[in-house]
Amino acid sequence: MGFPSVCYCVILPQPLILVLQLLDLLRHAVLLCLSSLGLAAPPAADDHPAFAAPPPDLWALPPSLQAAAAAAPPPTPAAIKARLPAVRYADLLRARRAPAPATCAVCLGALEARHRVRELGNCAHAFHKACIDKWVDKGQATCPLCRALLLPDDGAGELAASSSSSPFSF
């Protein structure tokens, strides 16, 4: 037979709900004033969700690597362009010895053998030189296709050393 599509919950009048919410707000204000004066203990963390501590960030770097990452300034667009040389697409295909997608993901234009392209350092994606230069000039330091860093990480040794001491070893 099934359930009817009506709600069987208790319906309280709107003024009563507003009065109850006001009383709850006043209770929290009084407890906050008393706890700031030292006359009452602060409310427990599980008393109200607003007082709960935020959950730990599981994707955060260890503190030693956070300091190293914060200390290193991001590379300038000129430095990125200097480390990513422009080559002809035909030369890039010969070096790879494998067919590659023949489309620039920035402008969606075809990559032809005569075009000048830049191959990214981490992910090996190729883009027209002018397209990736505009991307870098806008302050972007990641691949427009996969979001990997444009340049290889110089601190790869630090990350390898810290991952060997990780509690999650495989």
MARKOL-32370 format. One record per residue: residue number from 0; x, y, z of N, C-alpha, C in turn. Coordinates in steps of 0.2 Angstrom, whole numbers, plus 5000, padded with zeros to 4 digits. Layout:
// MARKOL-32370
(rec NUM, (X, Y, Z), (X, Y, Z), (X, Y, Z))
...
//
This chain:
// MARKOL-32370
(rec 0, (5004, 4994, 5000), (5000, 5000, 5000), (5004, 5006, 5000))
(rec 1, (5010, 5006, 5004), (5014, 5012, 5004), (5012, 5017, 5009))
(rec 2, (5017, 5022, 5009), (5016, 5028, 5014), (5013, 5034, 5010))
(rec 3, (5008, 5037, 5013), (5005, 5043, 5010), (5011, 5049, 5010))
(rec 4, (5010, 5053, 5005), (5015, 5058, 5004), (5014, 5064, 5009))
(rec 5, (5012, 5063, 5015), (5011, 5069, 5020), (5016, 5068, 5025))
(rec 6, (5018, 5073, 5029), (5022, 5073, 5034), (5019, 5072, 5041))
(rec 7, (5021, 5067, 5045), (5018, 5065, 5051), (5022, 5068, 5057))
(rec 8, (5025, 5074, 5056), (5029, 5077, 5061), (5025, 5082, 5065))
(rec 9, (5027, 5084, 5071), (5023, 5088, 5075), (5025, 5095, 5072))
(rec 10, (5019, 5099, 5071), (5020, 5106, 5068), (5019, 5111, 5074))
(rec 11, (5024, 5115, 5075), (5024, 5120, 5080), (5023, 5126, 5077))
(rec 12, (5019, 5131, 5080), (5018, 5137, 5077), (5024, 5141, 5077))
(rec 13, (5025, 5145, 5072), (5031, 5149, 5070), (5033, 5154, 5076))
(rec 14, (5028, 5157, 5079), (5031, 5161, 5085), (5034, 5157, 5091))
(rec 15, (5031, 5151, 5092), (5034, 5147, 5097), (5042, 5145, 5095))
(rec 16, (5043, 5143, 5089), (5049, 5142, 5086), (5054, 5148, 5087))
(rec 17, (5052, 5154, 5085), (5056, 5159, 5086), (5058, 5161, 5093))
(rec 18, (5053, 5160, 5098), (5054, 5161, 5105), (5059, 5156, 5108))
(rec 19, (5059, 5150, 5106), (5064, 5145, 5108), (5071, 5146, 5105))
(rec 20, (5071, 5148, 5099), (5078, 5150, 5096), (5081, 5156, 5100))
(rec 21, (5077, 5161, 5101), (5079, 5167, 5105), (5082, 5165, 5112))
(rec 22, (5078, 5160, 5115), (5080, 5158, 5122), (5087, 5154, 5122))
(rec 23, (5088, 5150, 5116), (5094, 5147, 5115), (5100, 5152, 5114))
(rec 24, (5099, 5157, 5110), (5104, 5162, 5109), (5105, 5166, 5115))
(rec 25, (5100, 5167, 5119), (5102, 5171, 5126), (5106, 5166, 5130))
(rec 26, (5104, 5160, 5131), (5108, 5155, 5135), (5115, 5155, 5133))
(rec 27, (5117, 5155, 5126), (5124, 5155, 5124), (5127, 5161, 5126))
(rec 28, (5124, 5167, 5125), (5127, 5173, 5126), (5128, 5174, 5134))
(rec 29, (5124, 5172, 5138), (5125, 5172, 5145), (5131, 5167, 5147))
(rec 30, (5131, 5161, 5145), (5137, 5157, 5146), (5143, 5159, 5143))
(rec 31, (5143, 5163, 5138), (5149, 5166, 5135), (5152, 5171, 5140))
(rec 32, (5147, 5175, 5142), (5149, 5181, 5146), (5152, 5178, 5153))
(rec 33, (5149, 5173, 5156), (5151, 5170, 5162), (5158, 5167, 5161))
(rec 34, (5159, 5163, 5156), (5165, 5160, 5155), (5171, 5165, 5153))
(rec 35, (5169, 5171, 5150), (5175, 5175, 5149), (5177, 5179, 5155))
(rec 36, (5172, 5180, 5160), (5173, 5183, 5167), (5176, 5177, 5172))
(rec 37, (5177, 5171, 5170), (5179, 5166, 5174), (5174, 5163, 5179))
(rec 38, (5168, 5165, 5179), (5163, 5163, 5183), (5160, 5156, 5182))
(rec 39, (5161, 5154, 5176), (5158, 5147, 5173), (5163, 5144, 5169))
(rec 40, (5163, 5138, 5168), (5167, 5134, 5164), (5164, 5135, 5157))
(rec 41, (5169, 5135, 5152), (5167, 5136, 5145), (5163, 5130, 5143))
(rec 42, (5158, 5131, 5138), (5154, 5125, 5136), (5158, 5120, 5133))
(rec 43, (5156, 5113, 5134), (5160, 5108, 5131), (5160, 5108, 5123))
(rec 44, (5165, 5105, 5120), (5165, 5105, 5113), (5159, 5102, 5110))
(rec 45, (5157, 5096, 5113), (5152, 5093, 5110), (5145, 5095, 5112))
(rec 46, (5145, 5101, 5116), (5138, 5104, 5118), (5135, 5107, 5112))
(rec 47, (5139, 5110, 5107), (5136, 5114, 5101), (5141, 5113, 5096))
(rec 48, (5139, 5112, 5090), (5143, 5111, 5084), (5147, 5117, 5083))
(rec 49, (5145, 5123, 5084), (5149, 5129, 5083), (5155, 5129, 5087))
(rec 50, (5156, 5126, 5093), (5161, 5126, 5097), (5166, 5120, 5096))
(rec 51, (5164, 5116, 5091), (5169, 5110, 5090), (5175, 5112, 5086))
(rec 52, (5180, 5109, 5087), (5187, 5110, 5084), (5186, 5107, 5077))
(rec 53, (5189, 5111, 5072), (5189, 5108, 5065), (5192, 5102, 5064))
(rec 54, (5190, 5098, 5060), (5194, 5091, 5059), (5201, 5092, 5056))
(rec 55, (5205, 5087, 5057), (5212, 5088, 5055), (5212, 5088, 5047))
(rec 56, (5217, 5091, 5044), (5218, 5091, 5037), (5222, 5085, 5035))
(rec 57, (5219, 5080, 5032), (5223, 5074, 5031), (5228, 5075, 5025))
(rec 58, (5227, 5080, 5021), (5231, 5081, 5015), (5236, 5086, 5016))
(rec 59, (5237, 5089, 5022), (5242, 5094, 5024), (5249, 5091, 5024))
(rec 60, (5254, 5095, 5022), (5261, 5092, 5022), (5263, 5092, 5030))
(rec 61, (5268, 5088, 5031), (5271, 5088, 5038), (5274, 5095, 5039))
(rec 62, (5275, 5097, 5045), (5277, 5104, 5047), (5284, 5106, 5044))
(rec 63, (5288, 5101, 5044), (5295, 5102, 5041), (5295, 5104, 5034))
(rec 64, (5290, 5101, 5030), (5289, 5102, 5023), (5285, 5109, 5022))
(rec 65, (5281, 5110, 5026), (5277, 5116, 5026), (5281, 5123, 5026))
(rec 66, (5286, 5122, 5030), (5291, 5128, 5031), (5295, 5129, 5025))
(rec 67, (5297, 5123, 5022), (5301, 5123, 5016), (5297, 5126, 5010))
(rec 68, (5291, 5124, 5009), (5287, 5126, 5004), (5285, 5133, 5005))
(rec 69, (5284, 5136, 5011), (5282, 5143, 5012), (5288, 5147, 5010))
(rec 70, (5294, 5145, 5012), (5300, 5149, 5011), (5302, 5149, 5003))
(rec 71, (5301, 5145, 4999), (5302, 5145, 4992), (5297, 5149, 4988))
(rec 72, (5300, 5155, 4985), (5295, 5159, 4981), (5293, 5155, 4975))
(rec 73, (5287, 5157, 4972), (5285, 5154, 4966), (5290, 5156, 4960))
(rec 74, (5291, 5152, 4955), (5295, 5154, 4950), (5292, 5160, 4946))
(rec 75, (5295, 5164, 4943), (5293, 5170, 4939), (5291, 5167, 4932))
(rec 76, (5286, 5170, 4928), (5285, 5168, 4922), (5291, 5168, 4917))
(rec 77, (5296, 5172, 4918), (5302, 5172, 4914), (5306, 5166, 4915))
(rec 78, (5306, 5164, 4922), (5310, 5158, 4924), (5307, 5152, 4921))
(rec 79, (5301, 5152, 4921), (5297, 5146, 4919), (5298, 5145, 4911))
(rec 80, (5298, 5151, 4907), (5299, 5150, 4900), (5306, 5149, 4899))
(rec 81, (5311, 5151, 4903), (5318, 5149, 4901), (5319, 5142, 4902))
(rec 82, (5316, 5139, 4907), (5317, 5132, 4909), (5313, 5127, 4904))
(rec 83, (5308, 5130, 4900), (5304, 5126, 4896), (5306, 5128, 4889))
(rec 84, (5311, 5125, 4885), (5313, 5127, 4879), (5307, 5126, 4874))
(rec 85, (5307, 5130, 4869), (5302, 5129, 4863), (5306, 5125, 4858))
(rec 86, (5302, 5120, 4855), (5305, 5116, 4850), (5300, 5115, 4845))
(rec 87, (5302, 5113, 4839), (5297, 5111, 4834), (5293, 5105, 4836))
(rec 88, (5287, 5104, 4834), (5283, 5098, 4836), (5286, 5092, 4833))
(rec 89, (5288, 5092, 4827), (5291, 5087, 4823), (5297, 5084, 4827))
(rec 90, (5301, 5088, 4830), (5307, 5086, 4833), (5305, 5083, 4840))
(rec 91, (5300, 5085, 4843), (5297, 5082, 4849), (5294, 5075, 4848))
(rec 92, (5291, 5074, 4842), (5288, 5068, 4841), (5294, 5063, 4839))
(rec 93, (5299, 5065, 4836), (5305, 5061, 4835), (5308, 5059, 4841))
(rec 94, (5309, 5063, 4846), (5312, 5062, 4853), (5308, 5057, 4857))
(rec 95, (5301, 5058, 4856), (5297, 5053, 4860), (5296, 5046, 4857))
(rec 96, (5297, 5046, 4851), (5296, 5039, 4847), (5289, 5036, 4848))
(rec 97, (5284, 5040, 4849), (5277, 5038, 4851), (5273, 5043, 4848))
(rec 98, (5267, 5041, 4845), (5262, 5046, 4843), (5259, 5049, 4849))
(rec 99, (5258, 5056, 4849), (5255, 5059, 4854), (5249, 5063, 4852))
(rec 100, (5244, 5065, 4856), (5238, 5068, 4854), (5240, 5075, 4851))
(rec 101, (5237, 5076, 4845), (5239, 5082, 4841), (5235, 5088, 4842))
(rec 102, (5233, 5089, 4848), (5229, 5095, 4850), (5232, 5099, 4855))
(rec 103, (5232, 5105, 4855), (5234, 5110, 4860), (5227, 5111, 4865))
(rec 104, (5228, 5109, 4871), (5222, 5109, 4876), (5220, 5116, 4877))
(rec 105, (5225, 5121, 4876), (5223, 5128, 4878), (5219, 5131, 4872))
(rec 106, (5221, 5131, 4866), (5217, 5134, 4861), (5213, 5129, 4857))
(rec 107, (5214, 5122, 4858), (5210, 5117, 4855), (5212, 5117, 4847))
(rec 108, (5218, 5120, 4845), (5220, 5119, 4839), (5224, 5113, 4838))
(rec 109, (5225, 5111, 4831), (5229, 5106, 4830), (5237, 5107, 4831))
(rec 110, (5241, 5103, 4833), (5248, 5103, 4833), (5251, 5100, 4827))
(rec 111, (5254, 5104, 4823), (5257, 5102, 4817), (5264, 5102, 4817))
(rec 112, (5267, 5098, 4813), (5275, 5097, 4813), (5279, 5104, 4813))
(rec 113, (5276, 5109, 4810), (5280, 5115, 4809), (5279, 5120, 4815))
(rec 114, (5274, 5118, 4819), (5273, 5123, 4825), (5278, 5122, 4830))
(rec 115, (5279, 5128, 4834), (5284, 5128, 4840), (5280, 5127, 4846))
(rec 116, (5282, 5122, 4850), (5278, 5120, 4856), (5283, 5120, 4862))
(rec 117, (5280, 5120, 4868), (5284, 5119, 4874), (5281, 5112, 4877))
(rec 118, (5286, 5108, 4879), (5284, 5102, 4882), (5285, 5103, 4890))
(rec 119, (5280, 5102, 4894), (5281, 5103, 4901), (5285, 5098, 4905))
(rec 120, (5288, 5100, 4910), (5293, 5096, 4913), (5291, 5090, 4917))
(rec 121, (5285, 5091, 4920), (5283, 5085, 4925), (5278, 5080, 4921))
(rec 122, (5274, 5083, 4917), (5269, 5079, 4914), (5270, 5077, 4907))
(rec 123, (5275, 5081, 4903), (5276, 5080, 4896), (5271, 5081, 4892))
(rec 124, (5266, 5085, 4894), (5261, 5088, 4889), (5264, 5093, 4885))
(rec 125, (5262, 5094, 4879), (5264, 5099, 4874), (5259, 5104, 4872))
(rec 126, (5261, 5110, 4872), (5256, 5115, 4870), (5259, 5120, 4865))
(rec 127, (5256, 5124, 4861), (5259, 5129, 4857), (5262, 5134, 4861))
(rec 128, (5268, 5136, 4859), (5272, 5141, 4863), (5268, 5147, 4865))
(rec 129, (5265, 5150, 4860), (5261, 5156, 4862), (5255, 5155, 4867))
(rec 130, (5252, 5149, 4866), (5247, 5147, 4871), (5249, 5146, 4878))
(rec 131, (5254, 5142, 4879), (5257, 5141, 4886), (5260, 5147, 4889))
(rec 132, (5263, 5152, 4884), (5266, 5158, 4887), (5261, 5162, 4889))
(rec 133, (5255, 5163, 4886), (5249, 5167, 4889), (5247, 5164, 4895))
(rec 134, (5247, 5157, 4896), (5245, 5154, 4902), (5250, 5156, 4908))
(rec 135, (5256, 5156, 4907), (5261, 5157, 4912), (5261, 5165, 4913))
(rec 136, (5260, 5169, 4908), (5260, 5176, 4910), (5254, 5178, 4914))
(rec 137, (5249, 5174, 4914), (5243, 5175, 4919), (5244, 5173, 4926))
(rec 138, (5250, 5170, 4927), (5252, 5169, 4934), (5251, 5161, 4936))
(rec 139, (5249, 5157, 4931), (5248, 5150, 4932), (5255, 5146, 4932))
(rec 140, (5256, 5142, 4936), (5262, 5138, 4937), (5260, 5130, 4936))
(rec 141, (5254, 5128, 4934), (5252, 5121, 4933), (5250, 5120, 4926))
(rec 142, (5250, 5114, 4924), (5248, 5112, 4918), (5241, 5113, 4917))
(rec 143, (5239, 5116, 4911), (5232, 5117, 4910), (5227, 5111, 4909))
(rec 144, (5231, 5106, 4908), (5227, 5099, 4906), (5226, 5095, 4913))
(rec 145, (5232, 5094, 4916), (5232, 5089, 4922), (5233, 5093, 4929))
(rec 146, (5235, 5099, 4929), (5237, 5103, 4935), (5243, 5101, 4938))
(rec 147, (5247, 5097, 4935), (5254, 5096, 4938), (5258, 5102, 4937))
(rec 148, (5263, 5103, 4941), (5268, 5108, 4941), (5271, 5109, 4934))
(rec 149, (5272, 5115, 4932), (5275, 5115, 4925), (5282, 5113, 4925))
(rec 150, (5286, 5115, 4931), (5293, 5113, 4931), (5294, 5107, 4936))
(rec 151, (5299, 5103, 4935), (5301, 5098, 4939), (5302, 5101, 4946))
(rec 152, (5301, 5097, 4952), (5302, 5100, 4958), (5309, 5099, 4960))
(rec 153, (5312, 5104, 4962), (5319, 5104, 4964), (5320, 5100, 4971))
(rec 154, (5315, 5100, 4975), (5316, 5097, 4982), (5314, 5090, 4982))
(rec 155, (5315, 5086, 4976), (5313, 5079, 4976), (5316, 5075, 4981))
(rec 156, (5322, 5077, 4982), (5326, 5073, 4987), (5323, 5074, 4994))
(rec 157, (5321, 5080, 4996), (5318, 5081, 5002), (5312, 5077, 5003))
(rec 158, (5307, 5077, 4998), (5301, 5073, 4998), (5303, 5065, 4999))
(rec 159, (5308, 5063, 4995), (5309, 5056, 4995), (5312, 5054, 5002))
(rec 160, (5316, 5058, 5005), (5318, 5057, 5012), (5313, 5057, 5017))
(rec 161, (5308, 5062, 5016), (5303, 5062, 5021), (5298, 5056, 5020))
(rec 162, (5297, 5054, 5014), (5292, 5049, 5013), (5295, 5042, 5016))
(rec 163, (5301, 5041, 5016), (5304, 5035, 5019), (5303, 5035, 5027))
(rec 164, (5302, 5040, 5030), (5300, 5040, 5037), (5293, 5041, 5038))
(rec 165, (5289, 5040, 5033), (5282, 5041, 5034), (5279, 5035, 5037))
(rec 166, (5274, 5035, 5042), (5271, 5030, 5045), (5267, 5025, 5040))
(rec 167, (5266, 5028, 5034), (5262, 5024, 5029), (5267, 5021, 5024))
(rec 168, (5271, 5017, 5025), (5276, 5014, 5021), (5272, 5008, 5018))
(rec 169, (5274, 5007, 5011), (5271, 5001, 5008), (5276, 4996, 5006))
//
